[in-house]
Amino acid sequence: MRSFLMPLLSFCLLLPLAACSSDEVQCTTIAAVSVTVTVVDGTGAAVTDAELEYTVNGSAAKPCEQVIENTYDCGVEEAGDFVITATRDMATKTANVTVTSDECHVIGQALTITID
């Protein structure tokens, strides 16, 4: 019985070390925003009344979410070629950005759109 326990004990002690090898990626469960957009006017003042939407790789347009004053989140864990359109009154501005991803999450991008 004792000869059986020693190898088992050794295995159980070494297993956590093997699980922590540098080759293993530890992903979080937190979802990453694809693109964070700040909207300003020509003077640099915050624009809080713009409507933003985005497409990814030519897909149907989806709305961006206004999170704080003039900051909008466009997409969550979506990678690809984004086209982001901001509309305010009669003015429209478009910005393009490519979002890539690693084995866990998208690599979020940030941009500023100036619209009057």
BELFENHU-V588888 format. One record per run of one state. SS is the DSSP state (hx for helix, st for strand, lp for the rest). FROM is the first residue (numbers start at 1). TO is the last residue. If there is no record, write none. Layout:
# BELFENHU-V588888
ss=SS from=FROM to=TO
ss=SS from=FROM to=TO
This chain:
# BELFENHU-V588888
ss=lp from=1 to=1
ss=hx from=2 to=19
ss=lp from=20 to=32
ss=st from=33 to=40
ss=lp from=41 to=45
ss=st from=46 to=46
ss=lp from=47 to=50
ss=st from=51 to=56
ss=lp from=57 to=61
ss=st from=62 to=63
ss=lp from=64 to=64
ss=st from=65 to=68
ss=lp from=69 to=70
ss=st from=71 to=76
ss=lp from=77 to=79
ss=st from=80 to=88
ss=lp from=89 to=90
ss=st from=91 to=99
ss=lp from=100 to=100
ss=st from=101 to=101
ss=lp from=102 to=105
ss=st from=106 to=106
ss=lp from=107 to=108
ss=st from=109 to=114
ss=lp from=115 to=116
